[in-house]
Amino acid sequence: MTSSEGEPLRLYRKALRYAESDPEVFLGTARRAAESILLDIALREAVGSRPTLESLLTVLTGKGLVPPKIVLAVRTIQNYGNFGSHAQEASAGDISAEDVRPCLDALTQLAVWYGKASDSLAEEAVRHRLSSHQRGTGTTRVADSTLIVVKAVLLACGFDKAMARRNHHVVPVQLPWADSLVRDVSTRLLDIAVYNEQRVRRLFETEEAVRDRVVPVGRVGYSMGGRNFYLLAARAGRWGRTTAEEFLANPAGAQIAVPRHSDMFDNLLSALSTDEGGLRDCGVTVLDVPHHLGLELFHLNRDVLAVGGQNLRMHAHDDDSYFELLNSEMLPASTQARLRSAAANTLIANRAWLEELDLHPAELHRELMRSFHAVGSNEDRFERMVRDLVTHASFPPETLSDSRERLVRHVLFESYRWGSP
């Protein structure tokens, strides 16, 4: 789910609010959300259709743009929506929250798919624009981010000024935190980026083109000081009365939602001292979800466990319905050390770009880090950064301004020891 929410996800979140309090209103809003999601996909793909659920589903399915399991979810929403619109004519009594549960499950399944599909379309559009646009002389493309940990580095290191001194104009490019960032630097869709050091090393080991064209510039800190792992649970779910020790002793039956191709998944494996095959042997199922899925995940299945970013973590802290079943501090010292190492982030650059600027990686790193470390000792610069991050970082849409600032200050202190706890 993106921070610029849009009509489809606004309606989805609105529907969730009514699922318990007014199930009849929920059914109508769920249908409107489904229509809005399909309409957005149709507009993105330039597919013509009447803006009705049936017409949109027929046309998009015919073009292979909606997979069969999502068609089934939409049909479920459609049938429940039809039932809800005629509920007042029935004599079977009020519709309860339990009655609409299958519709709620189907709607969340549709929203998760839409989050992945819309992200994929957006990424494709950005990459197409970059590859088709002739690069001007004196232009540097940097991977921008709305993640607090990464955006803080980009703001603090004075990269724009460093490039201006070399007569280069910086073009920020918004792409998700994923292995594809490293590949984009290798193909020079991007010139420079911040990414997880362990994931970069893994790509160097497995992809020759990446190893030949990408240069590690230098480390830029640890996400949350290496204490960024957590396993979130709902108090009303299956694991609500389970301790960390009990879970580690017997995790069988757990469904863990985590972006599979990410450092978050790596951290999960490290925390449980296993590999992907070991998870299966323990009876643990992994649900591959988008990076920015929020607490709405638990509306789909309150028994699920979630591994996510710090925004989700802090949002859960503000709601007594959730707790951390497991986190870094509950694990053995050796595991904590392994997780800390895995939390390191590094600056990477395209080798040809460095050569064009006649820059040695260590020289660039020293220059950027001098500016970066100065932020922590300059109160005015630090407070300006907090304001910038509150404005430009990504947060759950319902997060209030005070909560956003508290999250920013917490992440900056834990990651870089700036400010106060």
VOGU-3710 file (C-alpha; in Angstrom, 3 decimals, decimal comma):
1> mtssegeplr> 0,000/0,000/0,000  1,419/3,328/-0,956  1,565/6,428/1,168  -0,284/8,430/-1,523  -3,374/6,375/-0,939  -5,698/6,914/-3,929  -9,392/6,098/-4,241  -9,162/2,266/-4,412  -7,239/1,935/-1,140  -9,217/4,717/0,516
11> lyrkalryae> -12,388/2,714/-0,127  -10,694/-0,489/1,006  -9,678/1,021/4,332  -13,120/2,579/4,717  -14,705/-0,852/4,186  -12,477/-2,346/6,897  -13,737/0,217/9,390  -17,318/-0,931/8,821  -16,693/-4,704/8,813  -17,394/-5,000/12,556
21> sdpevflgta> -19,528/-1,926/13,281  -21,953/-1,996/10,316  -21,648/-5,115/8,119  -24,385/-3,967/5,695  -22,505/-0,740/4,947  -19,317/-2,811/4,689  -20,779/-4,919/1,870  -21,690/-1,887/-0,212  -18,328/-0,224/0,381  -16,484/-3,482/-0,392
31> rraaesilld> -18,176/-3,640/-3,782  -17,283/-0,006/-4,504  -13,672/-0,717/-3,508  -13,535/-3,709/-5,870  -14,934/-1,606/-8,719  -12,391/1,139/-8,025  -9,480/-1,329/-7,999  -10,502/-2,868/-11,330  -11,111/0,563/-12,852  -7,622/1,691/-11,825
41> ialreavgsr> -6,056/-1,389/-13,428  -8,093/-0,738/-16,604  -6,977/2,900/-16,752  -3,314/1,987/-16,185  -3,466/-0,589/-18,986  -5,565/1,671/-21,282  -8,350/-0,909/-21,427  -11,764/0,465/-22,412  -14,794/-0,707/-20,429  -17,985/0,537/-18,843
51> ptleslltvl> -17,189/1,381/-15,195  -19,251/-1,407/-13,683  -17,881/-4,348/-11,728  -19,219/-6,928/-14,182  -17,994/-5,126/-17,311  -14,558/-4,389/-15,852  -14,070/-7,948/-14,636  -15,155/-9,414/-17,991  -12,847/-7,213/-20,062  -9,805/-7,455/-17,751
61> tgkglvppki> -10,174/-11,233/-17,412  -10,443/-11,587/-21,183  -7,138/-9,759/-21,591  -5,437/-11,908/-18,962  -4,926/-8,985/-16,549  -6,718/-10,578/-13,587  -5,599/-14,054/-12,426  -8,254/-16,750/-11,781  -7,965/-16,697/-7,980  -8,555/-12,928/-7,997
71> vlavrtiqny> -11,570/-13,391/-10,288  -12,952/-15,741/-7,632  -12,323/-13,114/-4,928  -14,092/-10,419/-6,982  -17,050/-12,723/-7,641  -17,314/-13,349/-3,903  -17,390/-9,595/-3,245  -19,906/-9,107/-6,039  -22,258/-11,786/-4,692  -22,057/-10,450/-1,152
81> gnfgshaqea> -22,564/-6,914/-2,437  -25,707/-8,015/-4,246  -26,900/-9,740/-1,089  -26,231/-6,639/0,988  -28,127/-4,366/-1,391  -31,244/-6,523/-0,959  -30,773/-7,298/2,731  -33,546/-4,964/3,831  -36,052/-6,955/1,778  -35,109/-10,184/3,503
91> sagdisaedv> -36,645/-11,501/6,684  -33,664/-13,487/7,892  -32,534/-10,844/10,381  -29,561/-8,514/10,555  -26,270/-9,258/8,844  -23,519/-9,907/11,375  -19,771/-9,381/11,161  -19,347/-13,149/11,048  -21,757/-13,370/8,096  -19,591/-11,096/5,961
101> rpcldaltql> -16,279/-12,739/6,875  -15,833/-14,470/3,463  -16,349/-11,111/1,747  -13,791/-9,476/4,050  -11,260/-12,207/3,272  -11,909/-11,846/-0,475  -11,582/-8,053/-0,338  -8,226/-8,206/1,466  -6,979/-10,821/-1,006  -7,964/-8,450/-3,832
111> avwygkasds> -6,246/-5,493/-2,109  -2,999/-7,440/-1,574  -2,967/-8,455/-5,249  -3,724/-4,879/-6,297  -0,881/-3,562/-4,151  1,567/-5,887/-5,911  0,087/-5,295/-9,388  -0,001/-1,506/-9,091  3,564/-1,420/-7,724  4,730/-3,584/-10,614
121> laeeavrhrl> 3,021/-1,321/-13,152  4,470/1,795/-11,526  7,988/0,322/-11,474  7,656/-0,735/-15,106  6,606/2,798/-16,070  9,577/4,354/-14,217  12,084/1,977/-15,807  10,589/2,482/-19,265  10,854/6,253/-18,851  14,466/6,017/-17,672
131> sshqrgtgtt> 15,552/3,674/-20,460  13,823/5,685/-23,209  14,973/9,103/-21,958  18,365/10,125/-23,300  20,637/10,957/-20,393  21,916/14,518/-20,433  25,536/15,342/-19,747  26,266/16,190/-16,144  23,300/14,207/-14,806  23,408/11,738/-11,903
141> rvadstlivv> 20,474/9,466/-11,101  20,149/8,566/-7,427  17,694/6,038/-5,986  15,364/8,065/-3,791  13,383/6,493/-0,946  10,521/7,178/1,434  12,012/4,798/4,029  13,117/6,859/7,033  16,452/5,063/7,478  17,424/5,541/3,809
151> kavllacgfd> 15,903/8,984/3,260  17,848/10,259/6,287  21,110/9,207/4,632  20,171/10,893/1,366  19,231/14,119/3,161  22,207/14,178/5,529  25,127/13,223/3,316  24,947/16,381/1,180  24,930/14,403/-2,066  23,361/17,230/-4,098
161> kamarrnhhv> 26,134/19,626/-3,015  28,842/17,035/-3,646  27,580/16,552/-7,208  27,086/20,296/-7,787  30,779/20,795/-7,009  31,437/18,465/-9,945  28,923/20,224/-12,212  26,412/17,393/-11,973  22,680/17,763/-11,543  21,028/15,109/-9,329
171> vpvqlpwads> 17,841/13,430/-10,538  16,060/11,462/-7,744  14,289/8,307/-8,917  11,662/6,663/-6,709  11,959/2,866/-6,814  11,204/0,277/-4,100  13,728/-1,140/-1,651  14,496/-4,425/-3,410  17,299/-6,359/-5,129  16,235/-4,731/-8,398
181> lvrdvstrll> 17,890/-1,502/-7,158  21,308/-3,147/-7,441  20,536/-4,439/-10,930  19,347/-0,954/-11,941  22,712/0,456/-10,840  24,506/-2,236/-12,835  22,581/-1,363/-16,038  22,947/2,352/-15,244  19,282/3,104/-15,047  20,584/4,430/-11,717
191> diavyneqrv> 24,061/5,734/-10,870  24,047/5,413/-7,097  21,838/3,913/-4,376  21,688/2,864/-0,731  20,861/-0,794/-0,117  21,289/-3,617/2,372  24,933/-4,692/2,425  24,234/-8,413/2,856  21,855/-8,484/-0,126  24,444/-6,655/-2,253
201> rrlfeteeav> 27,087/-9,236/-1,361  24,712/-12,050/-2,266  24,072/-10,531/-5,697  27,824/-10,126/-6,222  28,186/-13,857/-5,601  25,437/-14,912/-8,004  25,323/-12,311/-10,811  28,480/-11,594/-12,782  27,132/-8,454/-14,481  26,323/-6,927/-11,095
211> rdrvvpvgrv> 29,750/-7,815/-9,710  31,534/-6,291/-12,731  29,587/-3,028/-12,917  28,650/-2,150/-9,325  31,118/-0,805/-6,758  30,492/-0,696/-2,982  31,259/2,899/-1,939  31,000/2,362/1,816  28,791/1,540/4,766  26,207/4,111/5,901
221> gysmggrnfy> 24,989/2,711/9,214  22,705/-0,004/10,540  18,917/-0,003/10,297  17,635/0,470/13,869  21,146/-0,134/15,135  20,792/-3,797/14,201  17,620/-4,258/16,290  15,238/-4,038/13,363  13,815/-7,581/13,470  10,397/-8,285/14,979
231> llaaragrwg> 7,549/-10,751/14,549  4,178/-9,053/15,006  1,070/-10,879/16,241  -2,552/-10,032/17,018  -3,611/-10,504/20,643  -6,935/-11,945/19,493  -5,240/-14,464/17,194  -3,811/-17,930/17,600  -0,510/-16,676/19,076  -2,022/-14,144/21,458
241> rttaeeflan> -1,138/-16,106/24,599  2,139/-17,573/23,340  5,531/-16,538/24,715  8,631/-16,100/22,581  10,151/-19,203/24,172  7,072/-21,293/23,392  6,994/-20,089/19,794  10,669/-20,815/19,200  10,245/-24,286/20,697  7,276/-25,083/18,446
251> pagaqiavpr> 6,442/-22,716/15,556  4,471/-25,405/13,663  1,396/-24,045/11,906  2,638/-20,466/11,777  1,828/-18,402/8,702  4,376/-15,600/8,430  3,732/-12,660/6,098  6,996/-11,175/4,821  8,316/-9,889/1,459  10,195/-12,980/0,297
261> hsdmfdnlls> 12,892/-11,243/-1,769  14,061/-8,872/0,937  16,415/-8,439/3,862  13,330/-8,863/6,100  13,036/-12,481/4,953  16,771/-12,980/5,503  16,337/-11,652/9,045  13,499/-14,084/9,704  15,706/-17,004/8,679  18,559/-15,683/10,863
271> alstdegglr> 16,259/-15,186/13,855  15,002/-18,765/13,602  18,497/-20,119/12,784  17,271/-21,964/9,709  16,855/-21,748/5,941  13,770/-21,817/3,724  13,714/-25,612/3,672  14,028/-25,653/7,452  10,963/-23,421/7,754  8,930/-25,915/5,755
281> dcgvtvldvp> 10,241/-28,785/7,877  9,095/-26,899/10,994  5,602/-26,519/9,532  5,961/-22,779/8,905  4,310/-21,236/5,822  5,621/-18,008/4,261  3,113/-15,582/2,743  4,857/-13,308/0,234  3,365/-9,818/0,702  4,245/-6,269/-0,489
291> hhlglelfhl> 6,807/-4,322/1,556  4,314/-1,691/2,606  1,344/-3,820/3,664  -0,089/-2,443/6,899  -2,123/-3,756/9,799  -4,970/-4,559/7,389  -3,101/-7,830/6,862  -4,631/-9,017/10,148  -8,152/-8,432/8,812  -7,458/-11,216/6,336
301> nrdvlavggq> -6,218/-13,584/9,006  -5,820/-12,617/12,659  -3,712/-15,749/13,203  -1,008/-14,552/10,805  2,395/-13,278/11,977  4,048/-10,341/10,220  7,633/-9,272/9,570  7,709/-5,696/8,268  9,368/-2,311/8,371  9,573/0,203/11,204
311> nlrmhahddd> 6,444/2,080/10,096  4,309/-1,020/10,638  6,097/-1,650/13,924  5,387/1,810/15,328  1,809/1,786/14,056  1,291/-1,463/15,981  2,810/0,125/19,115  -0,068/2,612/19,080  -2,677/-0,169/19,078  -3,094/-2,531/22,033
321> syfellnsem> -4,524/-5,170/19,676  -0,997/-6,151/18,593  2,269/-7,194/20,247  5,747/-8,381/19,290  5,769/-12,120/19,749  9,488/-12,086/18,974  12,130/-9,417/18,454  15,907/-9,099/18,357  16,302/-8,564/22,097  14,536/-11,860/22,887
331> lpastqarlr> 17,103/-13,876/20,924  20,501/-15,333/21,990  23,508/-13,008/21,854  25,010/-14,869/18,873  21,791/-14,423/16,901  21,608/-10,747/17,833  25,145/-10,268/16,510  24,204/-11,991/13,263  21,127/-9,773/12,880  23,165/-6,648/13,565
341> saaantlian> 25,591/-7,549/10,804  22,661/-8,170/8,452  21,225/-4,710/9,229  24,161/-2,834/7,681  23,365/-0,605/4,700  25,865/0,433/2,072  26,185/3,005/-0,673  26,717/1,422/-4,112  27,615/3,114/-7,395  27,959/2,304/-11,062
351> rawleeldlh> 31,622/1,767/-11,959  31,405/3,741/-15,238  29,771/6,680/-13,430  32,621/6,812/-10,904  35,165/6,728/-13,729  33,397/9,555/-15,570  33,615/11,710/-12,450  37,163/10,530/-11,738  36,027/9,563/-8,240  37,555/6,903/-6,037
361> paelhrelmr> 34,879/5,139/-3,883  36,743/5,814/-0,628  37,128/9,505/-1,502  33,405/9,870/-2,204  32,505/7,996/0,970  34,677/10,221/3,171  33,206/13,361/1,643  29,602/12,232/2,102  30,141/10,870/5,611  31,660/14,146/6,845
371> sfhavgsned> 28,371/15,850/6,012  26,349/12,901/7,345  27,982/12,831/10,798  27,762/16,613/11,149  23,964/16,365/11,333  24,091/14,683/14,722  26,035/17,560/16,273  24,061/20,386/14,667  20,659/20,866/16,312  19,286/23,117/13,564
381> rfermvrdlv> 20,201/20,642/10,804  18,818/17,759/12,826  15,467/19,467/13,476  15,231/20,439/9,809  15,797/16,810/8,875  13,049/15,663/11,262  10,612/18,081/9,593  11,660/16,925/6,114  11,201/13,263/7,047  7,779/13,859/8,615
391> thasfppetl> 6,787/15,492/5,333  8,394/13,148/2,812  8,775/9,702/4,404  6,064/7,072/4,045  3,621/6,311/6,862  0,336/4,422/7,190  -2,340/6,852/5,895  -4,153/7,005/9,223  -1,011/7,931/11,197  -1,381/11,277/12,982
401> sdsrerlvrh> 1,274/14,010/12,731  2,480/13,517/16,321  2,894/9,785/15,738  4,862/10,443/12,557  7,278/12,727/14,336  7,669/10,249/17,196  8,438/7,479/14,688  10,988/9,633/12,846  12,818/10,573/16,047  12,793/6,969/17,274
411> vlfesyrwgs> 14,204/5,579/14,016  16,893/8,294/13,801  18,022/7,669/17,363  18,070/3,889/17,067  19,788/3,883/13,662  22,225/6,803/13,948  22,111/7,906/17,603  20,863/11,348/16,539  18,585/13,226/18,932  17,342/11,524/22,073
421> p> 15,441/8,252/22,720
//
